[in-house]
Amino acid sequence: MRIKFITAVFLGACSYGVLSTLVKLAYENGVPTAVVTSSQFLIGWFLLATLLAFTQKKRRLTMKEKIQLMLAGIPTGLVGIFYYLSLVTIEASVAIILLFQFVWIGVVLESLINRQFPTKKTVGSLIILLIGTVLASGSPWFNQGTVHWLGVLFGLLAAVSFALFILANAKVLPQLPTVQRSYYMVSGSLMAVLFIFGPQLFYQPLTTYGQLGWYGVLLGFFGVCIPPLLFAYGMPQIGSGLGSILSSIELPVAVLLSVIVLKETVILSQWIGVFFIFLAIILPNIEWKKEQLAKNPL
């Protein structure tokens, strides 16, 4: 395991943290969810297709390999679909907690595949991480009263989809060139999004797409182009367990940008939660560094 692979996954997750601010800005311009989500994946797919066209490092894929990659990319599209559907019936602060269950789900999935229990250090990091997630979201979870079961279901399905996306990046044809692999996976996620939201796009006035403007380009770049590339590069080398923990940096980035860009108020408990999340990310990597130094002393 090398620090550059950890850094790649970390930066890919940071890129995801930018999305919530961009989506809120697009919503303020009156752009509906179907247009925001579909445009994000269409533009991201186009950027990857352009990058692939100018990339020399690629190989001829069989139809089976293409289908495998496209199926592996479907969970990426499902994350956005399920998460947006959950927001229809439950508060955003509750939805983000449900989404972030992907962290422990990802660790459990990797443990089942590898047939070994997570280490005590990993379990400890997960506990710190879940506490930090609740605090950082600013959720009045215990004051919500009745939480609609359908919203909870969609939130958990989003979490499972994100965990499967991370797992797929770690396991499905990791030997392929990064750009080529990312392109076919995003092609699968684009098909999933258009299958759900495609019919709604025909009923949108042209002014809606004008209102989206540069937000669509930025969403495609930070949400669909950059993360798959960095995850495809780093995730096969570090595994989906540590990858899930590193991916939790998305929430602190979202909180920081909401303060800087949207001028939202963040209370003390949220900053404490951000600190907990950083702590949960740092601890496994400190242990890894100690192990590397023990193996290769100066």
C-alpha positions in Angstrom: 0.0 0.0 0.0 1.4 3.4 -1.0 0.6 6.9 0.2 -0.2 8.0 -3.3 -3.1 5.5 -3.5 -4.5 6.7 -0.2 -4.1 10.3 -1.4 -6.0 9.5 -4.6 -9.0 8.0 -2.8 -8.9 10.8 -0.2 -9.0 13.5 -2.9 -11.7 11.7 -4.8 -13.9 11.7 -1.7 -13.1 15.4 -1.2 -14.4 16.0 -4.7 -17.7 14.4 -3.8 -17.9 16.8 -0.9 -18.2 19.7 -3.3 -21.4 18.4 -4.8 -23.9 19.4 -2.1 -23.0 23.1 -2.4 -23.2 23.0 -6.2 -26.6 21.3 -6.0 -27.9 23.8 -3.6 -26.8 26.7 -5.8 -28.5 25.0 -8.8 -31.7 24.5 -6.8 -31.6 28.2 -5.9 -31.6 28.9 -9.7 -34.8 26.9 -10.0 -33.3 23.8 -11.6 -35.2 20.5 -10.8 -33.6 17.3 -9.5 -34.1 15.4 -12.8 -32.1 18.0 -14.8 -29.4 18.4 -12.1 -28.7 14.7 -11.8 -29.0 13.8 -15.5 -26.9 16.8 -16.6 -24.2 15.9 -14.0 -23.8 12.4 -15.4 -24.1 13.4 -19.1 -21.4 16.1 -18.8 -19.2 13.8 -16.6 -19.5 11.0 -19.2 -18.7 13.4 -22.0 -15.6 14.6 -20.2 -14.4 11.0 -19.6 -15.1 10.1 -23.3 -13.0 13.1 -24.4 -10.2 12.1 -22.1 -10.3 8.5 -23.3 -10.1 9.7 -27.0 -6.8 11.4 -26.2 -5.5 8.6 -24.0 -2.9 6.3 -25.6 -2.9 3.8 -22.7 -5.9 1.6 -23.5 -6.5 -1.9 -24.6 -9.1 -3.7 -26.6 -11.9 -5.0 -24.3 -14.1 -8.0 -24.8 -17.9 -7.5 -24.7 -17.9 -9.4 -21.4 -15.5 -7.0 -19.9 -17.4 -3.9 -21.1 -20.7 -5.3 -19.6 -18.9 -6.1 -16.3 -17.7 -2.6 -16.0 -21.0 -1.0 -16.9 -22.8 -3.2 -14.4 -20.2 -2.2 -11.8 -21.0 1.5 -12.5 -24.7 1.2 -12.0 -24.5 1.7 -8.2 -22.9 5.1 -8.7 -26.0 6.3 -10.5 -28.3 4.7 -7.9 -26.6 6.6 -5.1 -27.9 9.9 -6.4 -31.3 8.5 -7.4 -32.0 6.9 -4.0 -30.6 9.8 -2.0 -32.7 12.4 -3.8 -35.8 10.2 -3.3 -35.1 9.9 0.4 -35.1 13.7 0.7 -38.7 13.8 -0.4 -40.0 12.3 2.9 -37.2 12.9 5.5 -35.0 15.7 6.6 -31.6 16.2 4.9 -29.8 15.9 8.2 -31.4 12.4 8.7 -30.7 11.4 5.1 -27.0 12.2 5.3 -26.7 10.0 8.4 -28.4 7.1 6.5 -26.2 7.6 3.5 -23.0 7.5 5.6 -23.9 4.0 6.8 -22.0 3.1 3.7 -18.8 3.2 5.8 -19.6 0.2 8.0 -21.5 -1.5 5.2 -18.4 -1.3 3.0 -16.2 -2.7 5.8 -18.7 -5.6 6.4 -18.8 -6.4 2.7 -15.0 -6.6 2.4 -14.9 -8.8 5.5 -17.4 -11.2 4.0 -15.6 -11.3 0.7 -12.2 -11.8 2.4 -13.7 -14.1 5.1 -12.0 -12.4 8.0 -13.2 -10.1 10.7 -12.3 -6.4 10.7 -9.4 -5.5 13.1 -10.1 -3.9 16.5 -8.5 -0.7 15.1 -10.9 -0.7 12.2 -13.9 -1.2 14.4 -12.7 1.6 16.7 -12.4 3.9 13.8 -15.9 3.0 12.6 -17.4 3.9 16.0 -15.6 7.2 16.1 -16.7 7.9 12.5 -20.4 7.1 13.1 -20.4 9.4 16.2 -18.7 12.1 14.2 -21.2 11.7 11.3 -24.2 12.2 13.6 -22.6 15.3 15.2 -21.3 16.8 11.9 -24.7 16.5 10.2 -26.3 18.7 12.8 -29.1 16.2 12.9 -32.0 16.7 15.4 -32.5 12.9 14.9 -34.0 12.3 18.3 -36.4 15.2 17.9 -37.8 14.1 14.6 -40.8 12.3 15.9 -42.1 9.9 13.3 -39.6 9.3 10.5 -41.2 8.1 7.2 -40.2 4.4 6.6 -40.0 5.0 2.8 -37.4 7.8 3.2 -35.4 5.6 5.6 -35.5 2.8 3.1 -34.3 5.0 0.2 -31.5 6.5 2.4 -30.3 3.0 3.3 -30.5 1.9 -0.3 -28.3 4.9 -1.2 -25.8 3.8 1.5 -25.7 0.2 0.1 -25.3 1.6 -3.4 -22.3 3.7 -2.4 -20.7 0.8 -0.6 -21.1 -1.4 -3.7 -19.6 1.4 -5.8 -16.5 1.5 -3.6 -16.3 -2.4 -3.6 -16.7 -2.5 -7.4 -13.8 0.0 -7.8 -11.6 -2.2 -5.7 -12.5 -5.6 -7.2 -13.8 -5.3 -10.8 -11.1 -5.6 -13.5 -8.5 -3.5 -11.5 -5.8 -4.3 -14.0 -7.4 -2.1 -16.7 -6.1 1.4 -17.5 -7.7 3.9 -15.2 -9.4 6.2 -17.8 -10.8 3.3 -19.8 -12.1 1.6 -16.7 -13.7 4.8 -15.4 -15.4 5.6 -18.8 -17.2 2.2 -19.0 -18.3 2.3 -15.3 -19.7 5.9 -15.7 -21.5 4.7 -18.9 -23.3 2.2 -16.7 -24.2 4.8 -14.1 -25.4 7.2 -16.9 -27.8 4.5 -18.2 -29.2 4.0 -14.8 -29.9 7.7 -14.3 -31.4 8.2 -17.7 -33.6 5.2 -17.2 -35.1 6.9 -14.1 -35.0 10.6 -15.0 -34.8 10.5 -18.8 -38.6 10.8 -19.5 -38.8 13.9 -17.3 -36.2 15.7 -19.3 -38.5 16.0 -22.4 -41.0 18.1 -20.4 -38.5 20.7 -19.2 -38.4 24.2 -20.8 -35.1 25.1 -22.5 -34.7 28.0 -20.0 -34.2 25.3 -17.3 -31.0 24.1 -18.9 -29.8 27.7 -19.3 -30.4 28.2 -15.5 -28.2 25.2 -14.8 -25.3 26.9 -16.6 -21.8 26.2 -15.3 -23.2 24.3 -12.3 -23.8 21.4 -14.6 -20.2 21.4 -15.9 -18.8 21.6 -12.3 -21.1 18.8 -11.1 -20.0 16.6 -14.0 -16.3 17.4 -13.3 -16.3 17.0 -9.5 -19.1 14.4 -9.3 -18.7 12.0 -12.2 -15.3 12.7 -13.9 -12.7 13.1 -11.0 -13.9 10.7 -8.3 -14.2 7.6 -10.5 -10.7 8.3 -12.0 -9.1 8.6 -8.6 -11.1 5.7 -7.0 -10.2 3.5 -10.0 -6.6 4.3 -9.5 -6.3 4.0 -5.7 -9.1 1.7 -4.5 -7.7 -1.6 -5.9 -4.5 -0.9 -4.0 -5.9 0.0 -0.6 -9.1 -2.2 -0.5 -12.7 -1.2 0.0 -12.5 -1.3 3.9 -10.0 1.6 4.3 -11.5 3.1 1.1 -14.9 3.4 2.9 -13.3 5.1 5.9 -11.3 7.6 3.7 -14.5 8.4 1.7 -16.1 9.8 4.8 -14.0 13.0 4.3 -16.9 14.0 2.0 -19.0 15.2 4.9 -16.4 17.6 6.5 -15.7 19.1 3.0 -19.4 19.6 2.5 -19.7 21.3 5.9 -16.7 23.6 5.3 -18.0 24.7 1.8 -21.5 25.3 3.2 -19.9 27.9 5.6 -17.5 29.4 3.0 -19.7 29.5 -0.1 -23.3 29.3 1.2 -22.7 31.3 4.4 -24.6 28.7 6.4 -24.3 28.6 10.2 -22.4 25.6 11.7 -22.8 25.0 15.4 -20.1 23.8 17.8 -21.3 20.1 17.8 -20.9 20.0 14.0 -17.3 21.1 14.2 -16.7 18.5 16.9 -18.2 16.0 14.5 -15.8 17.1 11.8 -12.9 16.6 14.2 -14.1 13.1 15.0 -14.3 12.2 11.3 -10.8 13.5 10.7 -9.6 11.5 13.7 -11.3 8.3 12.4 -9.6 8.8 9.0 -6.1 9.5 10.5 -6.0 6.6 13.0 -5.9 3.7 10.5 -3.3 5.6 8.4 -1.1 6.2 11.4 -1.2 2.5 12.2 -0.4 1.7 8.5 2.6 4.1 8.6 3.9 2.4 11.8 3.7 -1.0 10.2 5.6 0.3 7.1 8.3 1.8 9.3 8.6 -1.5 11.3 9.1 -3.4 8.0 11.4 -0.9 6.5 13.3 0.9 9.3 15.6 3.8 8.3 
